[in-house]
Amino acid sequence: MLRLFIFCIALSHASNNFAEEYSDDVFQKIKDMKHASLIFGSEKHTHIAIQPDLPLVPASTLKILTAFIALETWGADHRFITDFYLDKNDILWIKGYGDPFLISEEIDLIVAALKAKGLKEINGVGIDHNYFSSDLIIHGQSATNNPYDASPSALTANFNTINIRRKNKTTYSAEAQTPLTSTMLQAGSKLPSGTHRINLRKNRSGSRYFAEILVAKLNAENIQTTNKLLIGVSPMTLNPFYRHQNSHKLSEVVSAMLKYSNNFIANQLFLLLGVEAKGAPATIEKSQAAVASQIDQIFHWNNYTVKEGAGLSRANRLSTRQLIELLKKFSPYRNLLSQQNDKIFVKSGTLKEVSTYAGYVFRSQTWVPFALMINHPVKYNFRKKVAKKLLELK
């Protein structure tokens, strides 16, 4: 507590003396904004602190919090699972547990494993996506076809998105690794010519899409299937015919989430944290409570709001002081962030009239955390300019 108190005093002191120490126009512009905040420094030496306790919309910098709690909960080497059951009628049931990284290449590995287990023929596919509630509503998610609005699901493929190409009123898969399926044909039927990556908003659509890709890849390996598709509860009285562990560790999943700002992965993890603490099925309320409990235990924050895990919601609130405390804890994982250059690891966040930036700059042979939040219109590259100026401070 004493160290935290000293840190608070240092931040307050730096804020009061900011104008005297730094007259650079970039920093002065932040200070002149009503809804902007910047902290650069550590407990021992705070270089800059502008409105450090002002709660602001963090946008996608919130993904750092989701990443940290996930890594601390499950460990960097954790791998998500999916179960496959074969019932007495030779229906291959798939039980999804929210694996956020079931991409087409991963389904290739699943098919190879099923074949190695002796699977030669099935009489249809059953889908069990009951691990997640069917009426999930993510705060801040818009009703668009854009990939960043993809909905979470207990079972889905390719981040609940499809990538298709339209030419001469014909639909093609835009990915060599992904076969053309009926879901893709239906989704592409009304699209203009060109390449389109769009999301599948409905829980059932995502599960169906996974099953379609799986069946196409089973057929390609001469494992005979029918078009029968069932949706229900898998036969849990049976032992799994095959349990698939994703080939990607949690650290790799988190790295992809942070570097590509993948909202789907972030909210899959957010929902799974709720299941970990409160049990299935996943609901947004369980996840909000679970994450709040973790924040209380680890950070003891007051005056914050976390509605979801990706930073989509404008109701989310964090201060830069809270982001700095998070970044101190996240330091062992900083290489999972994007690199602006070899001296800056960072996560950006963007919403309309929201521009945020949080990470580390390398100064004096050490990585120093910084957090910038601007809830005000600024040029897109302004935050990069700020980070570069942080490196130049004497």
C-alpha positions in Angstrom: 0.0 0.0 0.0 2.9 2.4 0.8 4.4 1.8 -2.7 1.0 2.5 -4.3 0.6 5.7 -2.2 4.0 6.9 -3.3 3.1 6.1 -6.9 -0.1 8.2 -6.6 1.8 11.1 -5.1 4.4 10.9 -8.0 1.7 10.9 -10.6 -0.1 13.9 -9.0 3.2 15.8 -8.8 4.1 15.1 -12.4 0.7 16.3 -13.5 1.0 19.6 -11.6 4.4 20.3 -13.1 3.7 19.2 -16.6 3.5 22.6 -18.2 6.9 23.6 -16.8 8.7 20.5 -17.7 7.4 19.8 -21.2 6.2 22.3 -23.7 6.1 20.0 -26.8 2.9 20.8 -28.8 1.9 17.1 -28.9 1.7 16.8 -25.1 0.3 20.3 -24.7 -2.5 19.3 -27.1 -3.4 16.4 -24.8 -3.4 18.6 -21.8 -5.7 21.1 -23.5 -8.3 18.4 -24.2 -11.1 17.9 -21.7 -11.5 14.2 -22.3 -8.0 13.0 -22.6 -5.4 11.4 -20.3 -1.8 10.3 -20.5 0.6 8.6 -18.1 4.1 7.7 -19.0 6.3 6.1 -16.3 6.6 3.7 -13.5 6.3 3.7 -9.7 9.9 4.9 -9.4 9.9 7.6 -12.1 6.7 9.1 -13.6 7.6 11.3 -16.6 4.1 12.5 -17.4 0.7 12.3 -15.9 -2.3 14.2 -17.4 -5.7 13.6 -15.7 -4.6 10.1 -14.6 -7.8 9.3 -12.8 -10.2 10.4 -15.4 -12.5 7.4 -16.4 -12.6 7.2 -20.2 -13.6 4.8 -23.0 -10.6 2.4 -23.4 -11.8 0.9 -26.7 -9.6 -2.1 -27.7 -6.9 -1.4 -25.1 -9.4 -3.3 -22.9 -8.2 -6.4 -24.6 -5.0 -6.2 -22.6 -7.1 -6.8 -19.4 -9.0 -9.7 -21.0 -5.7 -11.2 -22.1 -4.1 -10.8 -18.7 -7.0 -12.4 -16.8 -7.1 -15.2 -19.3 -3.4 -15.9 -19.0 -3.5 -15.7 -15.2 -6.5 -18.0 -15.1 -5.4 -20.8 -17.4 -1.7 -20.3 -18.1 0.1 -19.5 -21.3 0.2 -23.2 -22.3 -3.5 -23.9 -22.0 -5.2 -25.4 -25.0 -9.0 -25.3 -25.7 -10.9 -28.5 -26.4 -13.7 -29.8 -28.5 -15.3 -33.2 -28.0 -16.5 -35.7 -30.7 -18.9 -38.5 -29.8 -20.1 -41.4 -32.1 -23.5 -42.6 -31.1 -25.2 -46.0 -31.8 -26.7 -44.6 -35.0 -23.2 -43.5 -36.3 -24.0 -39.8 -35.8 -20.9 -37.9 -35.1 -21.8 -35.4 -32.3 -19.7 -32.3 -31.8 -19.6 -30.7 -28.4 -18.2 -27.1 -28.5 -16.6 -25.5 -25.5 -16.0 -22.1 -27.0 -12.6 -22.7 -28.6 -11.9 -19.3 -30.2 -9.3 -20.6 -32.7 -11.1 -23.3 -34.7 -9.8 -22.2 -38.1 -9.9 -24.2 -41.3 -6.4 -25.5 -40.8 -7.4 -26.7 -37.3 -10.3 -28.6 -38.8 -7.8 -30.4 -41.1 -6.0 -31.6 -37.9 -9.4 -32.8 -36.5 -10.2 -34.7 -39.7 -6.7 -36.4 -39.7 -7.2 -37.4 -36.0 -10.7 -38.8 -36.6 -9.3 -40.8 -39.5 -6.5 -42.1 -37.4 -9.0 -43.2 -34.8 -10.6 -45.4 -37.4 -13.5 -43.3 -38.5 -14.6 -44.5 -42.0 -18.3 -43.6 -42.3 -20.9 -41.5 -40.4 -24.6 -41.2 -40.8 -24.7 -37.4 -40.2 -23.4 -34.8 -37.8 -24.9 -33.6 -34.5 -24.1 -30.1 -33.1 -24.2 -29.3 -29.4 -23.5 -25.6 -28.8 -25.3 -25.4 -25.5 -22.1 -24.4 -23.6 -23.0 -20.8 -24.4 -26.4 -19.3 -23.8 -28.4 -18.9 -27.1 -29.5 -15.3 -26.3 -26.1 -13.7 -25.8 -26.0 -9.9 -26.4 -22.6 -8.3 -26.4 -22.6 -4.6 -25.3 -21.4 -2.4 -28.1 -21.8 -5.0 -30.9 -23.4 -3.6 -34.0 -25.8 -5.3 -36.4 -23.4 -5.2 -39.3 -21.9 -7.8 -41.6 -18.3 -6.7 -40.7 -16.0 -9.2 -39.2 -15.4 -7.1 -36.1 -19.1 -7.6 -35.2 -18.9 -11.4 -35.3 -20.9 -13.0 -32.5 -19.5 -15.4 -29.9 -20.5 -19.1 -30.1 -19.7 -22.4 -28.3 -18.9 -23.9 -31.7 -17.9 -22.0 -34.8 -15.2 -21.8 -37.5 -12.9 -19.0 -38.7 -13.8 -16.5 -36.0 -17.5 -16.9 -37.0 -16.8 -15.2 -40.4 -16.8 -16.4 -44.0 -14.5 -15.2 -46.8 -16.1 -15.4 -50.2 -15.6 -14.1 -53.8 -18.4 -13.2 -56.1 -17.9 -13.1 -59.9 -20.5 -13.2 -62.6 -23.2 -13.9 -60.0 -21.3 -17.0 -58.8 -19.9 -17.5 -55.3 -16.5 -19.0 -54.6 -14.5 -19.5 -51.4 -11.8 -16.8 -51.2 -9.6 -19.2 -49.2 -7.8 -22.3 -50.5 -8.0 -23.9 -47.1 -11.8 -23.5 -46.8 -14.2 -25.4 -49.0 -17.3 -23.7 -50.4 -20.3 -24.6 -48.2 -24.1 -24.1 -48.4 -23.8 -21.4 -45.7 -21.3 -19.5 -47.9 -23.5 -19.9 -51.0 -26.5 -18.6 -49.1 -24.7 -15.6 -47.6 -23.1 -14.7 -50.9 -26.2 -14.9 -53.1 -27.1 -11.2 -52.7 -23.5 -9.7 -52.5 -22.0 -7.7 -55.4 -18.9 -8.8 -57.3 -15.7 -8.7 -55.3 -14.2 -10.4 -52.2 -16.2 -10.1 -49.0 -15.3 -11.2 -45.5 -18.5 -11.1 -43.4 -19.7 -12.5 -40.1 -22.3 -15.0 -39.3 -24.3 -13.3 -36.6 -26.5 -16.2 -35.4 -25.2 -18.9 -33.0 -26.8 -21.7 -35.1 -25.3 -20.4 -38.3 -21.8 -20.5 -36.9 -22.2 -24.1 -35.7 -23.7 -25.2 -38.9 -20.8 -23.6 -40.8 -18.3 -25.5 -38.7 -20.2 -28.8 -39.4 -20.3 -28.0 -43.2 -16.5 -27.5 -43.3 -15.9 -30.6 -41.3 -18.1 -32.7 -43.6 -16.5 -31.4 -46.7 -13.1 -32.2 -45.4 -14.2 -35.7 -44.2 -15.5 -36.4 -47.7 -12.2 -35.2 -49.2 -10.5 -37.9 -47.0 -12.9 -40.6 -48.3 -14.8 -40.7 -45.0 -18.4 -41.1 -46.2 -21.0 -38.8 -44.7 -24.6 -37.9 -45.3 -26.1 -34.4 -45.3 -28.1 -35.1 -42.1 -27.5 -32.3 -39.6 -28.9 -32.4 -36.1 -28.8 -29.7 -33.4 -29.3 -30.7 -29.8 -27.5 -32.2 -26.8 -24.6 -34.6 -27.4 -24.8 -38.1 -25.7 -22.7 -37.3 -22.7 -23.2 -40.8 -21.4 -20.7 -41.9 -24.0 -17.0 -41.5 -23.7 -15.7 -39.0 -26.3 -14.7 -40.8 -29.6 -12.0 -38.1 -29.9 -11.1 -35.0 -27.8 -9.4 -32.4 -29.8 -6.9 -30.1 -28.1 -6.2 -27.0 -30.2 -2.7 -26.9 -31.7 -2.4 -23.3 -30.6 -1.5 -22.5 -27.0 -3.4 -19.7 -25.2 -0.4 -17.4 -25.6 -0.6 -17.8 -29.4 -4.4 -17.2 -29.3 -3.9 -14.1 -27.1 -1.1 -12.8 -29.4 -3.4 -13.1 -32.4 -6.2 -11.3 -30.5 -4.0 -8.4 -29.5 -2.0 -8.0 -32.8 -5.1 -8.1 -35.0 -7.5 -6.7 -32.4 -9.8 -9.7 -32.9 -13.1 -8.9 -31.1 -14.4 -12.4 -31.5 -11.5 -14.0 -29.7 -11.7 -11.4 -27.0 -15.3 -12.0 -26.2 -14.9 -15.8 -26.5 -12.3 -15.5 -23.7 -14.4 -13.1 -21.7 -17.4 -15.5 -21.8 -15.2 -18.5 -21.0 -13.9 -16.7 -17.9 -17.5 -16.5 -16.7 -17.9 -20.3 -17.3 -14.7 -21.0 -15.4 -16.0 -19.1 -12.4 -19.7 -19.7 -12.6 -20.3 -22.8 -14.7 -22.0 -23.3 -18.1 -23.9 -22.0 -20.0 -21.9 -18.9 -20.7 -23.8 -15.6 -20.1 -22.6 -12.0 -20.2 -23.7 -11.5 -16.6 -21.6 -14.4 -15.3 -18.6 -13.0 -17.2 -19.0 -9.5 -16.0 -19.2 -10.8 -12.4 -16.2 -13.1 -12.8 -14.0 -10.4 -14.3 -15.1 -7.9 -11.7 -14.1 -10.4 -9.0 -10.6 -10.8 -10.6 -10.2 -7.1 -10.8 -11.1 -6.7 -7.2 -8.7 -9.4 -6.1 -5.7 -8.3 -8.3 -6.1 -4.6 -8.6 -8.6 -3.3 -6.0 -9.9 -0.7 -8.5 -12.8 1.6 -7.9 -14.6 3.7 -10.5 -14.3 1.5 -13.5 -16.8 -0.3 -15.8 -16.2 -3.5 -17.9 -19.2 -4.6 -19.9 -17.5 -7.0 -22.3 -14.0 -8.1 -23.2 -13.1 -6.6 -26.6 -13.6 -2.8 -26.0 -16.7 -2.5 -28.3 -18.9 -0.9 -25.6 -18.9 2.8 -25.1 -20.0 2.1 -21.6 -16.6 0.6 -20.6 -14.5 2.9 -18.5 -10.9 2.8 -17.3 -8.4 5.4 -16.3 -4.9 5.6 -17.5 -3.7 5.0 -13.9 -5.6 1.7 -14.0 -4.1 0.9 -17.4 -0.6 1.5 -16.0 -1.2 -0.8 -13.1 -2.4 -3.4 -15.6 0.6 -2.9 -17.8 2.9 -3.5 -14.8 1.3 -6.9 -14.3 1.2 -7.6 -18.0 4.9 -6.9 -18.5 6.0 -10.6 -18.7 3.6 -10.9 -21.7 4.5 -7.7 -23.5 5.9 -9.5 -26.5 2.3 -10.6 -27.3 1.5 -7.0 -28.2 2.1 -5.4 -31.6 5.4 -3.6 -32.3 5.3 0.0 -33.6 9.0 -0.3 -33.9 11.8 -2.2 -32.1 11.4 0.1 -29.1 7.6 0.2 -28.8 5.2 -2.7 -27.9 1.6 -1.4 -28.0 -2.1 -2.0 -28.2 -4.3 0.5 -30.0 -8.0 1.2 -29.6 -10.3 3.0 -32.0 -14.0 3.9 -31.9 -15.7 7.0 -33.3 -14.1 9.9 -31.6 -12.1 7.5 -29.4 -8.3 7.0 -29.9 -6.3 5.0 -27.3 -2.8 3.6 -27.1 -1.2 1.5 -24.3 2.0 -0.4 -24.0 5.7 0.0 -23.4 8.6 2.1 -24.8 12.2 1.1 -24.3 14.2 3.8 -22.5 17.4 3.6 -20.5 17.7 -0.1 -20.9 14.2 -0.8 -19.5 10.6 -1.1 -20.8 8.6 1.8 -19.4 4.7 1.6 -19.5 2.5 4.3 -21.0 -1.2 4.7 -21.5 -3.0 7.3 -23.6 -6.7 7.7 -23.9 -8.4 10.4 -26.0 -12.2 10.6 -26.2 -12.1 13.4 -28.6 -11.7 13.7 -32.4 -8.0 13.5 -33.4 -6.0 12.4 -36.4 -5.6 8.6 -36.7 -1.8 8.7 -36.4 -1.7 11.2 -33.5 -1.2 8.4 -30.9 1.8 7.0 -32.9 3.3 10.5 -32.8 2.8 10.6 -29.0 4.5 7.3 -28.5 7.4 8.4 -30.7 7.7 11.6 -28.6 7.8 9.5 -25.4 11.0 7.9 -26.7 12.6 11.4 -27.2 11.9 12.8 -23.7 15.1 13.6 -21.7 
